[in-house]
């Protein structure tokens, strides 16, 4: 019997004053999506809320601190088996 798992994730849609979107580069050697551009974000830790995950991942991946705004949407797609739920959140400058 094959057991499959899913991991929820949260991503940030961060815009600057010129409405440019901040992207990060996904890098895992050998992964088929390595080198792809993505929104800052990643997997939720046990007990975290989506806005907490988004803020933590933004800080870990970019060094930026932000107040996370409202949910823009969600999707069952993303990185197959790794991040099946994509929650986009708005970043407001702190």
Secondary structure as GFF3:
##gff-version 3
##sequence-region A 1 94
A	DSSP	beta_strand	9	14	.	.	.	ID=ss1
A	DSSP	beta_strand	24	25	.	.	.	ID=ss2
A	DSSP	beta_strand	37	38	.	.	.	ID=ss3
A	DSSP	beta_strand	41	43	.	.	.	ID=ss4
A	DSSP	alpha_helix	50	62	.	.	.	ID=ss5
A	DSSP	beta_strand	66	75	.	.	.	ID=ss6
A	DSSP	beta_strand	86	93	.	.	.	ID=ss7
###
